[in-house]
Amino acid sequence: MASPNPAYIGALINVVNSSPFPTHMLMQLKVIAFDHAVVSLKTDTCHLQPYGIVHGGVLATLIDTATFWASFLRLPDDDGLVNIDLKLNYLKPVAEGTLTATGRCIRSGRSLSYAEAGVTDADGKLVAHGTSTLMALPGKGLAFKMNKFLED
């Protein structure tokens, strides 16, 4: 398979990180590669539930996002992707600090992919883990004025 175009990766990260939802969540895509993605989120009071810990939906969002981007580069240029199922376990409460979600695509198929992600706290302790099934959407890719892949 052809290698990812570094200019495309840079443009993709810029678009993702400036999009409304990631900006709202204080979340950033840090790394995207074949079968791998890293997403970080600096916690703030807006992420806390009434007990003073990060809301489970924030952790679910990190897992959803990391599994999505870990699967993305295996798609053809013009394909999009959507998560069709998300399963996760909350392992440890967290109240503050930067959270890091590391996603890994376990299987990439023509129409379905399967990925996992773990979320760690600022001390590197695992606070949540999840899996996701993702479906390719032909013709729904992100349009950039460059190729997603470089020819070998």
Steps between C-alpha positions, in 0.01 A plus 500: 500500500615853427626710790300789649575846361650710785337816357160327507560387860587856602193644326279230653626569853444875450144447375412257779648717774324814377161330458218608734460186712869431575545871577197491731634191678855643532613187315779470242605237251875473562607203285347308212671212322404164354306317773594758765373829637559710812246750630545721807262703712592750768229465762315806624198561722271459197598129489401425859178342621341595836734271698803694378634232265523495120166403347489156336389661175833681478686168526263343246566792264875447529465127425260566212740755351818297544349184347363703208831662408697177560288342226485794260824467299416149377213648297528599134535873424131567447356291785367627828440305818239475773500320835210254515562361847694605806564292810703618794594441859573769756792381711596789727352842578697806398443860607768706326797506270558410139340181374655311210315251283708265288310319228600190308325351200489125555337407169437708193265363237342643185177587678555437873792567731552418866710713736582545866616792713625555851478829690776583747521777757789743549686230700465246218241291688227338293163658584283359218519248216267440209442349161317617192372359174522749214339502156655646185293758311606497133499845342477681837869578553655830600589711199848649503691638204758225532519124496460303821780264396837528330583255225771248588 
